[in-house]
Amino acid sequence: MKIMNAVYQMRQSIKLGVKVPLILLLGLLIGCSNKKGDQKEESPTSYYTMSDFQSLSKVDVHVHINVEKHTIIEEARANNFRMLVMAVDVVPEYPPMEEQLRVRQNLHQQNPDVFAYATAFTLEGWDEPGWSDQVIKKLAEDFDKGALGVKVWKNIGMEEKDKDGKLITLDDPKFDPVFKFIHSQNKVLLSHAGEPKNCWLPVEEMTVNNDRDYFSNHPQYHMYLHPELPAYEDHIEARNNMLEKHRDITFVGVHFATLEWSVKEIGAFLDRFPNAYVDCAERLSHLQVQTQKNRTAVRDFFIKYQDRIMYGTDFQELEDTVPAELKEHMYTTWMNDWKYLVTDEVMEVGWVNGSFQGLKLPKAVIDKIYRANAENVFPTAWDVGEK
């Protein structure tokens, strides 16, 4: 409009016989053009700040609560979080599956506004006829009681063996009827397949300190010490083979689908499987290491796949959990993650050696990662009325 006005003024001057120097005319036009460009720059993308954390409605899709205590639930509600609490077939670290589900069902009934859950199944009776039918029968009961999905864990592929001593893998045909049933019920399949790629390295060569800490304390899962067991690539291949057979199922690859070492590989996985999502639980440190080397690539990854990434933490509450320590851990994790994702500040965290710059993702991206994607994947979760 300003350019049109300038042209009109020049025409009027010419009509009146006023001589206008050419350089003045050009300057007037360029000046108007620059002002138009400046107006565009004055409407930047909106961003959150650290002070917005408390007020924003958020979802954590990766939590474990195995006792009828309310530390995590109370902290979640106080900080505007809702949660998906997963059952996992891990013994003896976690209670038996029936106890896990009893706890989850009770807590869900008491806290429907905050607490939703996913079930799991065991491989007990794997070699007996009708194993798949028995699992399906049990899952149907769990779904009727409120379970929104099914979690399969790394014991499939790393620990569980058939009667002949062969490791059971996720692409075994015996799982196919189970996964088809999950899809037919409009439920979600969640998978922790294998371990971080660091698992196949010596501790001193691992890229993040949380892996160094975990595998130092869990040598049974440190595959570098067990060269007779499948390689990292074998676990990824088995998971992908399964998904090729069940391409329509809604799938969540937890821990960035065990591709945490490369945003390029995570993106390729999401491109290959359009119904797949990932959560970032306990793996943001791996992306922070990549941010040290190529911040632009990591930031572009979040923006490109903003509809496919969900926030998660892997918080857990067990019988021996100390509430004060858990609260401190939750707050520190939340603040570090928020700072990394919403600001461009240079920061440090205990799990990464050296500093890195935050990604400062736009509000629209943060809203999806922290809430909207979880609501889309689990549309019947969390009794919070109108959204």
LINBEL-V116489 format. One record per residue. N is the residue number from 1. SS is DSSP state (helix for helix, strand for strand, loop for the rest). PHI is phi in radians with two decimals (999 if undefined). OMEGA is omega in whole degrees, -180 to 180 (* if undefined). Layout:
N,SS,PHI,OMEGA / N,SS,PHI,OMEGA
This chain:
1,loop,999,180 / 2,helix,-1.15,178 / 3,helix,-1.13,179 / 4,helix,-1.09,178 / 5,helix,-1.13,179 / 6,helix,-1.12,179 / 7,helix,-1.09,179 / 8,helix,-1.07,180 / 9,helix,-1.10,179 / 10,helix,-1.12,-180 / 11,helix,-1.11,179 / 12,helix,-1.11,179 / 13,helix,-1.11,-180 / 14,helix,-1.14,179 / 15,helix,-1.06,-178 / 16,loop,-1.46,177 / 17,loop,1.46,179 / 18,loop,-1.42,179 / 19,loop,-1.45,180 / 20,loop,-1.93,180 / 21,loop,-1.01,-178 / 22,helix,-1.02,-177 / 23,helix,-1.12,178 / 24,helix,-1.21,178 / 25,helix,-1.09,-179 / 26,helix,-1.12,180 / 27,helix,-1.08,179 / 28,helix,-1.09,180 / 29,helix,-1.16,-179 / 30,helix,-1.12,179 / 31,helix,-1.06,178 / 32,helix,-1.12,-180 / 33,helix,-1.08,180 / 34,helix,-1.12,179 / 35,helix,-1.12,177 / 36,helix,-1.12,178 / 37,helix,-1.12,179 / 38,helix,-1.07,180 / 39,helix,-1.11,178 / 40,helix,-1.12,-178 / 41,helix,-1.21,-180 / 42,loop,-1.42,178 / 43,loop,-2.10,-176 / 44,loop,-1.25,174 / 45,loop,-1.09,-179 / 46,loop,-1.40,180 / 47,loop,-2.30,172 / 48,loop,-1.50,174 / 49,loop,-2.13,179 / 50,helix,-1.04,-177 / 51,helix,-1.26,-180 / 52,helix,-1.45,-173 / 53,loop,-0.97,-174 / 54,loop,-1.08,-172 / 55,loop,-1.42,-176 / 56,loop,-1.33,175 / 57,loop,-1.24,-171 / 58,strand,-2.38,177 / 59,strand,-2.31,173 / 60,strand,-1.92,-173 / 61,strand,-1.63,-176 / 62,strand,-2.52,-179 / 63,strand,-2.37,177 / 64,strand,-2.25,176 / 65,strand,-2.21,-173 / 66,loop,-2.01,177 / 67,loop,-2.41,-180 / 68,loop,-1.47,173 / 69,loop,-1.95,-170 / 70,loop,-2.17,-178 / 71,helix,-1.06,-179 / 72,helix,-1.12,-178 / 73,helix,-1.08,-179 / 74,helix,-1.13,179 / 75,helix,-1.17,178 / 76,helix,-1.11,-179 / 77,helix,-1.09,-179 / 78,helix,-1.15,-178 / 79,loop,-1.94,172 / 80,loop,1.15,178 / 81,strand,-1.91,162 / 82,strand,-1.95,-171 / 83,strand,-2.41,164 / 84,strand,-1.92,-177 / 85,strand,-1.82,-173 / 86,strand,-1.74,166 / 87,loop,-1.49,-178 / 88,loop,-2.50,178 / 89,loop,-1.45,179 / 90,loop,-2.33,-178 / 91,loop,-2.17,10 / 92,loop,-1.70,-177 / 93,loop,-1.02,179 / 94,loop,-1.94,178 / 95,loop,-1.13,175 / 96,loop,-0.98,-173 / 97,helix,-1.00,-179 / 98,helix,-1.07,179 / 99,helix,-1.22,177 / 100,helix,-1.00,-177 / 101,helix,-1.23,177 / 102,helix,-1.07,179 / 103,helix,-1.07,-177 / 104,helix,-1.14,180 / 105,helix,-1.13,179 / 106,helix,-1.15,-179 / 107,helix,-1.16,177 / 108,helix,-1.14,179 / 109,helix,-1.12,-179 / 110,helix,-1.39,-173 / 111,loop,-2.39,-175 / 112,loop,-1.15,180 / 113,loop,-1.35,-175 / 114,loop,-2.08,-165 / 115,strand,-1.91,168 / 116,strand,-2.14,-175 / 117,strand,-2.58,173 / 118,strand,-2.05,-180 / 119,strand,-1.68,178 / 120,strand,-2.71,176 / 121,loop,-2.37,178 / 122,loop,-1.78,177 / 123,loop,-1.71,178 / 124,loop,-1.05,-179 / 125,loop,1.38,-177 / 126,loop,-0.90,-175 / 127,loop,-1.48,-180 / 128,loop,-1.54,177 / 129,loop,-1.06,175 / 130,loop,1.43,-180 / 131,helix,-1.00,-178 / 132,helix,-1.05,-180 / 133,helix,-1.09,180 / 134,helix,-1.16,178 / 135,helix,-1.13,-180 / 136,helix,-1.08,179 / 137,helix,-1.05,-180 / 138,helix,-1.20,179 / 139,helix,-1.12,178 / 140,helix,-1.04,177 / 141,helix,-1.13,-180 / 142,helix,-1.12,179 / 143,helix,-1.12,179 / 144,helix,-1.09,-179 / 145,loop,-1.58,174 / 146,loop,2.14,-180 / 147,loop,-1.13,-176 / 148,loop,-1.75,-178 / 149,strand,-2.96,-177 / 150,strand,-2.34,180 / 151,strand,-1.79,170 / 152,strand,-1.93,-168 / 153,loop,-2.01,-175 / 154,loop,-1.22,176 / 155,helix,-1.05,172 / 156,helix,-1.37,-177 / 157,helix,1.89,-177 / 158,helix,-2.06,-173 / 159,loop,-2.28,-171 / 160,loop,-1.20,-179 / 161,strand,-2.24,176 / 162,loop,-1.48,-175 / 163,loop,-1.12,179 / 164,loop,-1.62,179 / 165,loop,1.45,-180 / 166,loop,-1.61,178 / 167,strand,-1.06,177 / 168,loop,-1.51,-178 / 169,loop,-1.99,-172 / 170,loop,-1.18,180 / 171,loop,-1.65,177 / 172,loop,-1.09,-178 / 173,helix,-1.00,-179 / 174,helix,-1.15,177 / 175,helix,-1.39,-171 / 176,helix,-0.99,179 / 177,helix,-1.07,180 / 178,helix,-1.15,-178 / 179,helix,-1.19,176 / 180,helix,-1.12,179 / 181,helix,-1.14,179 / 182,helix,-0.98,179 / 183,helix,-1.13,-177 / 184,helix,-1.13,-180 / 185,loop,-1.65,-178 / 186,loop,1.02,176 / 187,loop,-1.81,-173 / 188,strand,-1.88,173 / 189,strand,-1.73,178 / 190,strand,-2.00,-173 / 191,strand,-2.41,167 / 192,loop,-1.87,-176 / 193,loop,-1.79,178 / 194,loop,1.14,-177 / 195,loop,-2.45,176 / 196,loop,-0.97,-179 / 197,helix,-1.02,177 / 198,helix,-0.99,-177 / 199,helix,-1.00,-178 / 200,helix,-1.72,179 / 201,loop,-2.02,170 / 202,loop,-1.07,-177 / 203,helix,-0.95,-176 / 204,helix,-1.22,180 / 205,helix,-1.73,-180 / 206,loop,-1.19,-171 / 207,loop,-1.51,-178 / 208,loop,-2.33,-175 / 209,helix,-1.27,178 / 210,helix,-1.15,175 / 211,helix,-1.22,178 / 212,helix,-1.03,-180 / 213,helix,-1.18,-175 / 214,helix,-1.12,-174 / 215,helix,-1.33,172 / 216,helix,-1.18,-179 / 217,helix,-1.67,178 / 218,loop,-2.31,-176 / 219,helix,-1.07,179 / 220,helix,-1.14,179 / 221,helix,-1.83,180 / 222,loop,-1.50,-170 / 223,helix,-1.18,174 / 224,helix,-1.04,179 / 225,helix,-1.48,-176 / 226,loop,-2.29,-177 / 227,loop,-1.11,179 / 228,loop,-1.32,-178 / 229,loop,-1.61,-175 / 230,loop,-0.98,178 / 231,loop,-1.38,178 / 232,helix,-0.90,-176 / 233,helix,-1.08,180 / 234,helix,-1.15,179 / 235,helix,-1.18,179 / 236,helix,-1.13,-179 / 237,helix,-1.12,180 / 238,helix,-1.09,178 / 239,helix,-1.09,-180 / 240,helix,-1.20,175 / 241,helix,-1.05,177 / 242,helix,-1.06,-178 / 243,helix,-1.17,176 / 244,helix,-1.09,179 / 245,helix,-1.42,-175 / 246,loop,-2.36,-172 / 247,loop,-1.18,-177 / 248,loop,-1.53,-176 / 249,loop,-1.26,174 / 250,strand,-1.34,-169 / 251,strand,-2.22,174 / 252,strand,-2.09,174 / 253,strand,-1.51,-177 / 254,helix,-1.18,-179 / 255,helix,0.98,-179 / 256,helix,0.95,176 / 257,helix,1.02,-180 / 258,loop,1.01,176 / 259,loop,-2.08,-172 / 260,loop,-1.02,-174 / 261,loop,-1.37,-175 / 262,loop,-2.65,176 / 263,helix,-1.12,177 / 264,helix,-1.13,180 / 265,helix,-1.23,177 / 266,helix,-1.07,179 / 267,helix,-1.07,179 / 268,helix,-1.10,177 / 269,helix,-1.10,-180 / 270,helix,-1.16,176 / 271,helix,-1.15,-177 / 272,helix,-1.22,-176 / 273,loop,-2.14,-174 / 274,loop,-1.10,180 / 275,loop,-1.71,-179 / 276,strand,-1.74,174 / 277,strand,-2.27,174 / 278,strand,-2.31,168 / 279,strand,-1.99,-173 / 280,loop,-1.82,-173 / 281,loop,-0.96,175 / 282,loop,0.97,-180 / 283,loop,-2.31,177 / 284,helix,-1.07,179 / 285,helix,-1.04,179 / 286,helix,-1.15,177 / 287,helix,-1.32,176 / 288,helix,-1.17,174 / 289,helix,-1.09,177 / 290,helix,-1.17,178 / 291,helix,-1.10,177 / 292,helix,-1.04,-176 / 293,helix,-1.66,-176 / 294,helix,-2.71,-178 / 295,helix,-1.06,-177 / 296,helix,-1.05,-179 / 297,helix,-1.10,-180 / 298,helix,-1.20,180 / 299,helix,-1.11,178 / 300,helix,-1.08,178 / 301,helix,-1.06,-180 / 302,helix,-1.08,-178 / 303,helix,-1.24,-179 / 304,helix,-1.13,-175 / 305,loop,-1.88,-176 / 306,loop,-1.08,179 / 307,loop,-1.53,-171 / 308,loop,-2.17,-176 / 309,strand,-2.00,179 / 310,strand,-2.18,180 / 311,loop,-1.34,176 / 312,loop,-2.72,-175 / 313,loop,-2.16,-173 / 314,loop,1.28,173 / 315,strand,-1.06,176 / 316,strand,-2.46,178 / 317,strand,-2.20,-177 / 318,loop,-2.05,-178 / 319,loop,-1.07,-176 / 320,loop,-1.69,180 / 321,loop,-1.18,177 / 322,loop,-1.58,-174 / 323,helix,-0.92,-178 / 324,helix,-1.09,179 / 325,helix,-1.18,179 / 326,helix,-1.13,180 / 327,helix,-1.07,179 / 328,helix,-1.13,178 / 329,helix,-1.10,180 / 330,helix,-1.08,-177 / 331,helix,-1.12,180 / 332,helix,-1.08,179 / 333,helix,-1.09,-180 / 334,helix,-1.00,-176 / 335,helix,-1.19,178 / 336,helix,-1.14,-180 / 337,helix,-1.13,-179 / 338,helix,-1.08,-180 / 339,helix,-1.06,180 / 340,helix,-1.13,-173 / 341,helix,-1.50,-173 / 342,helix,-1.90,180 / 343,loop,-2.05,174 / 344,loop,-1.95,179 / 345,loop,-1.27,171 / 346,strand,-1.35,-172 / 347,strand,-2.51,176 / 348,loop,-2.35,174 / 349,loop,-2.35,-175 / 350,loop,-1.13,-174 / 351,loop,-1.47,-177 / 352,loop,-2.13,176 / 353,loop,-1.44,-179 / 354,loop,1.70,-178 / 355,loop,-1.71,177 / 356,strand,-2.72,-178 / 357,strand,-1.78,177 / 358,loop,-1.08,-173 / 359,loop,-1.51,-178 / 360,loop,0.81,179 / 361,loop,-1.38,179 / 362,loop,-1.06,179 / 363,helix,-0.92,-177 / 364,helix,-1.05,179 / 365,helix,-1.26,179 / 366,helix,-1.04,180 / 367,helix,-1.02,180 / 368,helix,-1.25,-177 / 369,helix,-1.14,-175 / 370,helix,-1.55,-177 / 371,helix,-2.61,-166 / 372,helix,-1.07,-179 / 373,helix,-1.12,178 / 374,helix,-1.11,178 / 375,helix,-1.16,178 / 376,helix,-1.27,-178 / 377,helix,-1.31,-179 / 378,loop,-2.13,-171 / 379,loop,-1.17,-178 / 380,loop,-1.75,-178 / 381,loop,-1.43,169 / 382,loop,1.08,-180 / 383,loop,-1.36,-177 / 384,loop,-2.07,179 / 385,loop,1.28,-178 / 386,loop,-1.19,178 / 387,loop,-1.75,*
